[in-house]
């Protein structure tokens, strides 16, 4: 019986290995001779945004949204100040009608006051006001000074003071099948911009994170577009943490002529000078656009080779 069991396990292992080999495409060669290996051209399998991703992403608007309609409290105020799905809330403002649905928004301010990249604050100021999508309410009764509504959907608890705008359906995102991801892609001349900010003011991002770009509908960006996030090694030089690795010694004692990396960082040695500006930029991930304004866009990271940073450059992915 032991031999039969071992043979069965061996057979299963061989079958699994054969199946894996069959599902892994053979290496190809591009027209210019580039080897399309899984190291430099891995296959990306992207996440598809869900309804929660779409309606909880937030955005940056160059024009301030009206704030005369807002949440004033709830059925159990003042004992309760945070409201979630199913809770009854009271709405201040005008033009409420039973059955109407409103998106609950929150005007954001970053309490940390810390720049994640040089010039971030000035770029954000030029881009506009960040808003967080908190949830959705439906008006039940409009007979009183404050309308009565129910929270039908919540990303986070709704707070008094959160503003209301009419609810608008968002289009679904088309599925992106697996495709090769060019980690060393050359600039393609397509629409490009920068990640200005991320949801919850995060700085290092992975799959599922929501980011805000400084390009939008005026530049032809539309929902469903895919953008590649890229980073140069000169950007690492400007980062106060990542640059420390460049300043550390990389040579061996046995090297007669020891190299130096950009003399501005290190004392010049008797060896060659390595210019990181000559390194190919690296693509670090891909994101799909899930919302746009005329001057900005909201994206969701759907594939990441490594941490994506606020401040990374983005460009329209030409293979889409």
C-alpha positions in Angstrom: 0.0 0.0 0.0 2.9 2.4 0.8 4.4 1.8 -2.6 1.0 2.5 -4.3 0.6 5.7 -2.3 4.1 6.9 -3.3 3.5 6.1 -6.9 0.2 8.0 -6.8 1.8 11.0 -5.3 4.6 10.9 -7.8 2.1 10.6 -10.7 0.2 13.6 -9.4 3.3 15.7 -9.0 4.4 14.9 -12.6 0.9 15.7 -13.9 0.9 19.0 -12.0 4.3 19.9 -13.4 3.3 19.0 -16.9 0.1 21.1 -16.6 2.1 24.1 -15.3 4.6 23.8 -18.1 1.7 23.6 -20.6 0.1 26.7 -19.1 3.3 28.7 -19.1 4.0 30.2 -22.6 7.3 29.6 -24.2 9.7 32.6 -24.4 9.2 34.7 -27.5 11.3 37.1 -29.4 10.0 40.6 -30.4 10.6 42.1 -33.8 13.6 44.1 -32.5 15.2 41.0 -31.0 14.1 41.6 -27.4 13.6 38.4 -25.5 10.1 38.4 -24.0 10.9 36.5 -20.8 8.9 36.3 -17.6 11.6 38.4 -15.9 11.2 41.5 -18.1 7.8 40.8 -19.6 5.8 39.0 -16.8 2.2 38.1 -17.5 -0.1 40.4 -15.5 -3.4 39.2 -14.2 -5.3 42.2 -13.1 -8.0 42.7 -10.6 -11.5 43.8 -11.8 -12.9 46.7 -9.8 -16.0 45.8 -7.8 -19.0 48.1 -7.1 -17.4 49.0 -3.8 -14.2 50.0 -5.6 -16.1 52.2 -8.0 -18.3 54.0 -5.5 -15.8 54.3 -2.6 -12.8 55.6 -4.5 -13.1 59.4 -4.1 -11.7 62.1 -6.4 -10.2 65.5 -6.7 -12.3 68.3 -8.2 -10.9 71.6 -9.5 -14.2 73.2 -8.9 -15.6 73.2 -5.3 -18.9 71.3 -5.0 -21.9 72.9 -3.4 -22.2 72.2 0.3 -25.6 73.6 1.2 -27.1 70.1 1.4 -25.5 68.0 4.1 -26.1 65.4 6.8 -27.3 67.0 10.1 -27.7 64.0 12.4 -29.6 60.8 12.8 -32.5 59.1 14.6 -30.4 58.6 17.7 -28.6 62.0 17.8 -26.7 63.2 19.7 -25.9 59.8 21.2 -24.9 58.5 17.8 -22.8 60.5 15.4 -21.7 57.8 12.9 -24.2 56.2 10.6 -23.9 53.0 8.5 -26.1 51.0 6.1 -29.7 50.8 7.4 -29.4 53.8 9.7 -31.9 56.8 9.5 -30.3 60.2 9.0 -31.6 63.8 8.8 -30.7 66.0 5.9 -30.4 69.8 5.9 -30.9 71.7 2.6 -33.5 72.0 -0.1 -35.1 70.3 -3.1 -35.4 66.9 -1.4 -38.0 64.5 -2.9 -39.0 61.0 -1.6 -37.1 58.4 -3.5 -34.2 60.6 -4.4 -30.7 59.1 -3.9 -27.7 61.2 -2.9 -24.0 60.4 -2.8 -22.4 61.4 0.6 -19.1 63.2 0.2 -16.5 64.4 2.6 -14.3 67.4 1.9 -10.8 66.2 2.9 -7.8 67.8 4.5 -4.6 66.0 5.3 -3.8 66.6 9.0 -0.2 65.4 8.6 1.0 68.3 6.4 3.8 66.1 5.1 4.9 66.1 1.5 5.4 62.6 0.1 7.4 64.1 -2.8 8.8 67.5 -3.5 6.1 69.9 -4.7 3.2 67.7 -3.8 1.3 70.4 -1.8 1.5 73.0 -4.6 0.5 70.4 -7.2 -2.5 69.3 -5.1 -3.5 72.9 -4.6 -3.5 73.5 -8.3 -5.5 70.2 -8.9 -8.3 71.2 -6.6 -10.2 69.8 -3.5 -10.0 66.1 -2.6 -13.3 64.5 -1.8 -14.0 61.1 -0.2 -17.1 59.1 -1.3 -18.6 58.0 2.1 -21.8 56.3 1.0 -25.3 56.7 -0.4 -28.6 57.8 1.1 -32.2 57.6 -0.1 -34.8 60.2 0.9 -37.8 58.7 2.7 -39.7 61.7 3.9 -39.4 65.4 2.8 -42.2 67.0 4.9 -40.0 68.5 7.5 -37.3 71.2 7.7 -34.8 68.4 7.7 -35.5 65.5 5.3 -35.5 61.9 6.6 -33.3 59.4 4.7 -31.9 56.0 5.0 -28.3 55.0 4.5 -28.5 52.4 1.7 -24.7 52.0 1.2 -21.7 53.0 3.2 -18.0 52.9 2.5 -17.2 54.3 6.0 -19.5 55.7 8.7 -21.4 58.8 7.6 -20.8 61.8 9.8 -22.8 65.0 10.4 -21.5 67.7 8.1 -20.8 65.3 5.2 -22.2 66.9 2.1 -24.7 65.5 -0.5 -24.7 65.5 -4.3 -27.2 63.8 -6.6 -26.3 60.1 -7.1 -25.0 59.2 -10.6 -24.5 55.6 -11.8 -21.0 54.8 -12.9 -20.2 52.7 -15.9 -18.8 49.2 -15.4 -15.1 48.6 -16.3 -14.3 46.2 -19.1 -12.3 43.1 -18.0 -8.6 43.2 -18.9 -7.4 39.7 -19.9 -3.9 38.6 -19.0 -1.2 40.3 -21.0 2.5 40.8 -21.0 3.7 43.7 -18.8 6.8 45.5 -20.1 8.9 46.2 -17.0 11.5 48.3 -19.0 9.0 50.0 -21.4 10.3 53.0 -23.3 8.2 56.2 -23.1 5.4 55.9 -25.6 4.4 59.5 -26.1 0.9 58.9 -24.9 -1.0 60.9 -22.3 1.1 61.0 -19.1 0.9 62.5 -15.6 1.6 61.8 -12.0 0.1 60.2 -9.0 -0.7 63.3 -6.8 -2.3 61.5 -3.8 -3.8 58.3 -2.7 -7.0 57.4 -0.8 -6.5 57.7 3.0 -3.3 59.8 2.3 -1.3 56.5 1.9 2.2 56.8 0.4 3.1 53.2 -0.6 0.5 51.4 -2.5 -0.4 47.9 -3.7 -3.2 46.1 -5.5 -6.6 47.6 -4.9 -5.4 51.0 -3.8 -7.1 54.1 -5.2 -5.0 57.0 -6.5 -5.6 60.4 -8.0 -3.8 61.7 -11.1 -3.2 65.2 -12.5 -4.6 64.3 -15.9 -8.3 64.0 -16.8 -11.0 64.4 -19.3 -9.5 67.5 -20.9 -6.5 65.3 -21.9 -8.8 62.6 -23.3 -8.6 60.3 -20.2 -11.8 58.2 -19.9 -13.1 55.5 -17.5 -11.7 52.1 -18.4 -8.3 53.4 -19.7 -5.3 51.6 -18.3 -2.2 53.5 -17.2 1.3 52.2 -16.5 3.0 53.5 -13.4 6.8 54.0 -13.9 9.7 55.2 -11.8 13.2 56.3 -12.8 16.2 55.7 -10.6 16.8 59.5 -10.4 13.5 59.6 -8.5 15.0 57.2 -6.0 17.9 59.6 -5.6 15.5 62.3 -4.5 13.8 60.1 -2.0 15.2 60.6 1.5 15.0 56.9 2.3 15.7 55.1 -1.0 18.7 57.4 -1.7 20.5 56.0 1.3 21.2 52.8 -0.5 22.9 54.7 -3.3 25.1 56.4 -0.7 26.3 53.1 0.8 29.4 51.4 -0.5 28.7 48.8 -3.2 32.3 47.8 -4.0 34.4 44.9 -2.9 37.8 45.3 -1.2 39.4 43.2 -4.0 38.4 45.6 -6.7 41.4 47.7 -7.8 39.3 50.5 -9.2 36.2 51.0 -7.1 33.2 52.6 -8.7 31.3 55.6 -7.4 27.6 56.5 -8.0 27.1 60.0 -9.2 29.9 62.1 -7.6 27.4 64.5 -6.2 26.5 61.8 -3.7 29.8 60.2 -3.0 33.5 61.2 -3.0 35.0 60.6 -6.4 37.0 57.3 -6.5 39.6 56.1 -8.9 37.1 53.9 -10.6 34.3 54.4 -13.1 31.4 56.7 -12.3 28.0 55.1 -12.5 25.2 57.4 -13.6 21.8 56.1 -12.5 20.2 58.5 -15.0 21.4 56.1 -17.6 19.5 53.2 -16.1 16.3 52.2 -17.8 13.2 53.4 -15.9 11.2 50.6 -14.5 7.5 50.0 -14.7 6.1 49.2 -11.3 2.5 48.5 -11.9 -0.7 49.2 -13.8 -3.9 51.0 -12.8 -7.4 51.4 -14.4 -9.3 54.7 -14.5 -12.6 54.4 -12.6 -13.5 58.1 -12.5 -12.6 61.4 -14.2 -13.1 65.1 -13.9 -12.0 67.6 -16.6 -8.5 68.0 -14.9 -8.0 64.9 -12.8 -8.7 61.1 -12.7 -9.2 58.4 -10.1 -7.4 55.1 -10.7 -7.4 51.8 -9.0 -4.1 49.8 -8.9 -4.9 46.4 -10.5 -1.4 45.0 -10.9 1.8 45.8 -8.9 5.3 44.4 -9.4 6.4 46.3 -6.3 5.2 49.1 -4.0 3.8 52.0 -6.1 4.5 55.4 -4.6 2.6 58.6 -4.6 4.7 60.8 -6.9 5.3 58.0 -9.5 4.8 58.9 -13.1 2.0 57.3 -15.2 1.3 57.0 -18.9 -1.5 55.6 -21.0 -0.8 51.9 -21.6 -0.5 51.6 -25.4 -1.1 47.9 -25.4 -4.7 48.4 -24.3 
